[in-house]
Amino acid sequence: MKNIVHVGAAREQARNRKFNYFYFEPREDDGWIIDTEQDNITVFPFALSNYNGTAQLNVTKKPTVSSFYEPNMELIKKCQPKNGDRYNVIDNIDVEVKRMDSIFDNDFQIHKLVLDTQGSELNILKGAGDLLNNVETIECEVEFVEVYKNQPLYEDVNKYLKKYGFKLSHFRTLIKWSGYLIFADAIYKR
């Protein structure tokens, strides 16, 4: 069976019994990950990064926009005046983080790597190390402006993935705020 690794797996659901799903999600709220009882799902209750240790997660009013980076409220209030409060930080919690290459063996094959972690995607890719050589497709959320302060942007992710032979296939789900392109899901293939 092929393997799908999904990092930032809040509210995700395994859709195909022909795949093994590996979910990484540090939040353990009730119902945070759906269908954990299926035998083709493995859930890791920690986050991924470019080191092993702990990191502080900024928990926001809307849980799915929580991030290790601080929300850029100046930009958010300017471009999202009606619903920008979903980015308000309501708590800070320490969560365990690990490198992906400390979880999987170097020969582990990944059919699809999905990253939706509100700005920390590049750190996760760096923590994958040589595992990236065994990935067929990457679906990675990328921001074009700093939705979170000092976060890596699309250019940084794109440049890094080129080193591993990935090329941008297309953008999916382009999101604009007040007429400006803010973020998208970038699909990379070899």
C-alpha positions as CSV (number, residue, x, y, z in Angstrom):
1,M,0.0,0.0,0.0
2,K,1.1,3.6,-0.6
3,N,1.7,5.9,2.3
4,I,0.2,9.4,2.8
5,V,1.8,11.5,5.5
6,H,-0.4,14.4,6.6
7,V,1.1,17.1,8.9
8,G,-1.4,19.4,10.5
9,A,-4.1,16.9,10.2
10,A,-6.9,18.6,12.0
11,R,-10.4,17.5,10.9
12,E,-8.9,15.1,8.3
13,Q,-10.5,11.9,7.3
14,A,-9.0,8.8,5.6
15,R,-10.8,8.5,2.3
16,N,-9.3,5.5,0.6
17,R,-8.6,2.1,2.1
18,K,-5.8,1.5,-0.5
19,F,-3.5,4.0,1.4
20,N,-1.8,4.0,4.8
21,Y,-2.4,7.4,6.5
22,F,0.1,8.8,9.0
23,Y,-1.4,11.9,10.7
24,F,0.7,14.3,12.8
25,E,-1.4,16.6,15.0
26,P,-0.3,17.9,18.4
27,R,-3.8,19.0,19.5
28,E,-5.7,16.3,21.3
29,D,-9.1,18.0,21.4
30,D,-12.0,15.7,21.2
31,G,-12.8,14.9,17.5
32,W,-9.7,16.7,16.3
33,I,-8.8,13.9,14.0
34,I,-11.6,11.8,12.4
35,D,-11.8,8.1,12.0
36,T,-8.8,7.2,14.2
37,E,-10.2,3.6,14.6
38,Q,-9.5,2.5,11.0
39,D,-6.6,0.1,10.8
40,N,-4.9,2.0,8.0
41,I,-4.5,5.1,10.1
42,T,-1.6,6.0,12.5
43,V,-1.9,9.1,14.6
44,F,1.2,10.8,16.0
45,P,0.2,13.3,18.8
46,F,3.1,15.7,18.3
47,A,4.2,18.2,15.7
48,L,7.0,18.0,13.2
49,S,9.8,20.5,12.8
50,N,13.6,20.7,12.0
51,Y,14.6,19.6,15.5
52,N,13.6,17.3,18.3
53,G,12.3,19.1,21.5
54,T,9.4,21.4,22.3
55,A,8.0,24.5,20.8
56,Q,5.3,27.0,21.8
57,L,2.1,26.8,19.8
58,N,0.0,30.0,19.6
59,V,-3.5,28.6,20.0
60,T,-6.0,30.9,18.2
61,K,-9.7,31.5,18.5
62,K,-10.2,29.4,15.4
63,P,-8.1,26.3,16.3
64,T,-7.1,25.5,12.7
65,V,-5.2,28.7,12.3
66,S,-3.0,28.1,15.3
67,S,0.7,28.4,14.6
68,F,4.2,28.3,16.0
69,Y,4.5,31.7,14.5
70,E,2.7,34.8,16.0
71,P,-0.2,36.0,13.8
72,N,0.5,39.2,11.9
73,M,-2.5,41.1,13.3
74,E,-1.7,44.3,11.5
75,L,-2.0,42.6,8.1
76,I,-4.9,40.5,9.3
77,K,-7.0,43.4,10.6
78,K,-6.3,45.4,7.4
79,C,-7.3,42.6,5.0
80,Q,-9.8,40.7,7.1
81,P,-11.6,43.4,9.1
82,K,-14.8,41.3,9.6
83,N,-13.4,38.0,10.7
84,G,-9.8,38.6,11.6
85,D,-10.5,37.9,15.2
86,R,-10.2,34.2,14.4
87,Y,-6.4,34.7,14.6
88,N,-6.6,36.1,18.1
89,V,-4.2,34.1,20.3
90,I,-6.2,32.7,23.3
91,D,-3.5,30.5,24.7
92,N,0.1,29.4,24.4
93,I,1.0,25.7,24.9
94,D,4.2,23.8,24.7
95,V,4.1,20.9,22.3
96,E,6.5,18.1,21.5
97,V,8.2,18.5,18.1
98,K,10.3,15.9,16.2
99,R,12.1,15.7,13.0
100,M,10.3,13.5,10.4
101,D,13.6,11.6,9.7
102,S,13.6,10.6,13.3
103,I,10.2,8.9,12.9
104,F,10.5,7.1,9.6
105,D,13.5,5.0,8.2
106,N,15.4,6.6,5.3
107,D,13.9,4.0,2.9
108,F,10.3,4.8,3.8
109,Q,8.3,5.6,0.7
110,I,5.8,8.5,0.8
111,H,3.3,8.7,-2.0
112,K,2.0,12.0,-0.9
113,L,3.2,14.5,1.8
114,V,0.6,17.0,2.9
115,L,1.7,20.0,4.9
116,D,-0.9,22.4,6.4
117,T,0.8,23.9,9.4
118,Q,0.3,27.7,9.2
119,G,3.8,28.8,8.4
120,S,6.1,26.0,9.7
121,E,6.1,24.0,6.4
122,L,9.7,24.8,5.6
123,N,10.9,23.7,9.0
124,I,9.1,20.4,8.5
125,L,10.7,19.9,5.1
126,K,14.1,20.6,6.6
127,G,13.4,18.1,9.3
128,A,12.5,15.4,6.7
129,G,16.2,15.4,5.6
130,D,16.9,12.7,3.0
131,L,13.3,11.3,3.3
132,L,12.4,13.9,0.7
133,N,14.2,11.8,-1.8
134,N,11.4,9.1,-1.2
135,V,8.5,11.5,-1.7
136,E,6.5,11.4,-5.0
137,T,4.1,14.4,-4.4
138,I,4.0,17.3,-1.9
139,E,0.9,19.4,-1.2
140,C,2.1,22.3,0.8
141,E,0.3,25.4,2.1
142,V,2.4,28.4,1.2
143,E,1.9,32.1,2.0
144,F,2.8,34.9,-0.3
145,V,2.8,37.5,2.5
146,E,3.5,37.2,6.3
147,V,0.2,36.1,7.7
148,Y,2.4,35.0,10.6
149,K,5.4,37.2,11.7
150,N,8.8,36.1,10.3
151,Q,7.4,33.0,8.7
152,P,9.0,31.5,5.6
153,L,7.1,32.4,2.4
154,Y,6.4,30.7,-0.9
155,E,9.8,31.7,-2.4
156,D,11.6,30.0,0.5
157,V,9.7,26.7,0.2
158,N,10.0,26.7,-3.6
159,K,13.8,27.3,-3.4
160,Y,14.3,24.5,-0.9
161,L,12.2,21.9,-2.7
162,K,14.1,22.6,-6.0
163,K,17.2,21.3,-4.2
164,Y,15.4,17.9,-4.0
165,G,14.3,17.8,-7.6
166,F,10.7,19.0,-7.0
167,K,9.0,21.3,-9.5
168,L,5.8,23.3,-8.9
169,S,3.0,21.5,-10.7
170,H,0.2,23.9,-9.9
171,F,-1.5,25.9,-7.2
172,R,-4.8,24.7,-5.8
173,T,-7.1,26.7,-3.6
174,L,-5.7,30.2,-4.2
175,I,-6.9,32.5,-1.4
176,K,-7.2,36.3,-1.7
177,W,-8.0,38.8,1.0
178,S,-9.2,42.2,-0.1
179,G,-8.0,41.5,-3.6
180,Y,-4.5,40.4,-2.6
181,L,-3.2,36.9,-3.1
182,I,-2.4,35.6,0.4
183,F,-1.9,31.9,0.4
184,A,-2.4,28.7,-1.7
185,D,-1.9,25.0,-1.6
186,A,1.1,24.4,-3.9
187,I,1.4,20.9,-5.5
188,Y,5.0,19.8,-6.2
189,K,6.1,16.7,-8.2
190,R,9.4,15.3,-9.3
